[in-house]
């Protein structure tokens, strides 16, 4: 009997080994199914500023695999033709959604028509676009740039009153961002309207700073060599402001609440708030770069068959040397 049991056991072992060798009888644990990710192609216009870097990081964090997304990221390096190429590549790759941070407002009709023909919803972030058919994109997420500009000039009106400068000539050095960008267009519009309504306000010069620190430095440095007078800088982003401050330092000019030049800047990144708290910048108008969570929510709405709002504005505030604290810096996410 023991021999019979031994023989049976031996036979079972032999059968198991044979089955394993042919791969047809021994079952392993099933592989877990692959996670069904939403594929998103994101064309970012570049990395020209601290704000842009924070904006990109917000998108990368929100559209992560952990959150159910597969993000294909492309940096256009400040060239619109690179964005055209990226969008066409996204179409060929069969993404589920396209997110576009456009360099300029115009020129998008043809390539976005291609995306629409392919059945791909497009979400615009930051700068707006001008297209004949607004159905070429499903929604836009960004800042109210005109409101930002109006906030800045209203603050300047009040500051001039507090400093009792109402009867003085206000000469404004206007440092503009990339020509044709929504932020540049609307912040410029707000300033132009204010100058037109104040007889003693004038534009000393308009300089093209391209939203970069290096360019901001160069154009202000060159302008200072002309000897033209001014007492306000209206700079359309923080990085250009940092460059302008370097040029002012080299020229021995004072600025900030205790200086001769009032500095107004936009974006309110952490480094700018540090300068404001230190008394080197008078006003920082916030431009919130944290668009990623809102874009993710829009995509989830579309996935659920819902119709999102066409325009989604982010919440923003402002900081002045009179209204800023260490707490504002410690709570800053970018």
Buried (B, 14 or more C-beta within 10 A) or exposed (E): EEEEEEEEEEEEEEEEEEEEEEEEEEEEEEEEEEEEBBBBBBBBBBBBBBBBBBBBBBBBBBBBEEBBBBBBBBBBEBEBEBBBBBBBBBBEEEBBBBBBBBBBBEBBBEBBBBBBEBEBBBBBBBBBBBBEEEEBBBBBBBBBBBBBBBBBBEBBBEBBEEEEBEEEEBBBBBBBBBEBBBBBBBBBBBBBBBBEEBEEBEBBBBBBBBBBBBBBBBBBBEBBEEEEEBBBBBBBBBBBBBBBBBBBEEEEBEBBBEBEBBBBBBBBBBBBBBBBBEEBBBBBBBBBBBBBBBBBBBBBBBEEEEEBEEEBBBEBEBBBBEEBEEEBBEEBEB
